Amino acid sequence: MWNLKSYRFGFDPWGLGLFLLIMLPNLVWFAFPAPNDILRTESITPPLDNLGQVLQIVLAAALCGVVNPADGGSMKRRSAAGAVLCVVLYFAGWAAYYAGFTGAAVVLTLCLAPCGAFLLHSAGRKNAPALLAAGGFAACHLISTMVNFIL
């Protein structure tokens, strides 16, 4: 489906924009703690969290620096619409979190919505390196979230 020979290093402003948009609430959270901030508790999954951070760096690099000129078409538009929906859900999750809601639904929204946005954007642009990194990051992030905050 995706020919590795078609990839090249280049700049994808949409990938950078998506990554920065997803990181924006995190920067606010670092600077201004939320009430009842359960996300600041010490993790019991440091190796998994470290792997997730490495995959997040690879994801950011691939989103911004790998392009596939063969991307496009209706899949790209549908994926972009899905990614926008995920970003809206993510921001709604942060609004709920700052309103004091820390239940499983909110925490899972904060975990899964950005992962969905990255996966959809990568798939729509036929960016296999970003898609693989996003999949690995999503798996690490979900397992860590489940173990640290849900179970």
BELBELRA-V160255 format. One record per helix or strand of 3 or more residues. SS is the DSSP state (helix for helix, strand for strand). FROM is the first residue (numbers start at 1). LEN is the number of residues. Records with the same first field share a line. If there is no record, write none. Layout:
BEGIN
SS=FROM-LEN ; FROM-LEN
END
This chain:
BEGIN
helix=4-3 ; 13-19 ; 38-3 ; 46-20 ; 74-25 ; 104-21 ; 128-23
strand=7-3 ; 66-3
END
